[in-house]
């Protein structure tokens, strides 16, 4: 691929990628603004959400791990 083609595709991908990652945050901010959440309630909501996501991740990790404790070391035969 020539450098001219690379830069053209790179710029086009950046123009598509940036709005795709920024727009959901903008929509969430607008929704919270329309809902009338105060900054204090928003902070509490975020903290509770982070705790819930962390707890769910830990539960999923424990559930998917077949051996949550390390196996005992092998003993030498005599």
C-alpha positions in Angstrom: 0.0 0.0 0.0 1.4 3.3 -0.9 1.7 6.1 1.7 -0.8 8.2 -0.2 -3.4 5.4 0.1 -2.5 4.7 3.7 -3.0 8.3 4.7 -6.3 8.6 2.8 -7.7 5.5 4.5 -6.3 6.5 7.9 -8.0 9.9 7.8 -11.3 8.4 6.6 -11.2 5.8 9.4 -10.4 8.5 12.0 -13.4 10.5 10.8 -15.6 7.5 11.2 -14.0 6.2 14.5 -14.0 9.4 16.5 -17.8 10.1 16.3 -18.6 6.5 16.9 -16.8 6.6 20.2 -17.8 10.2 21.3 -21.4 10.1 20.3 -22.6 7.5 22.9 -21.1 9.7 25.7 -22.8 12.8 24.3 -26.1 10.9 24.2 -25.7 9.7 27.8 -24.9 13.2 29.0 -27.9 14.6 27.2 -30.1 11.9 28.7 -28.8 12.6 32.2 -29.4 16.3 31.7 -32.9 15.7 30.5 -33.6 13.4 33.5 -32.6 16.3 35.8 -29.9 14.4 37.8 -27.9 16.6 40.2 -24.1 16.1 40.3 -24.4 14.5 43.8 -26.9 11.9 42.6 -24.9 11.3 39.5 -21.8 10.6 41.5 -23.7 8.2 43.7 -25.2 6.5 40.7 -21.7 6.1 39.1 -20.2 4.7 42.3 -23.0 2.2 42.8 -22.7 1.2 39.1 -19.0 0.7 39.4 -19.5 -1.5 42.5 -22.1 -3.5 40.7 -20.0 -4.1 37.6 -17.0 -5.0 39.8 -19.0 -7.5 41.8 -20.5 -9.0 38.7 -17.0 -9.4 37.2 -15.7 -11.0 40.3 -18.7 -13.4 40.4 -18.2 -14.3 36.8 -14.5 -14.9 37.3 -15.2 -17.2 40.2 -17.9 -19.0 38.3 -15.7 -19.6 35.2 -12.6 -20.6 37.1 -12.7 -24.4 37.6 -9.9 -24.3 40.2 -10.1 -21.2 42.4 -7.5 -22.5 44.8 -4.0 -23.6 43.7 -3.4 -27.3 43.4 -1.2 -28.9 46.1 2.4 -29.6 45.1 3.2 -33.1 43.8 4.7 -35.4 46.4 7.9 -37.4 45.6 7.5 -41.2 45.6 9.9 -43.2 47.6 
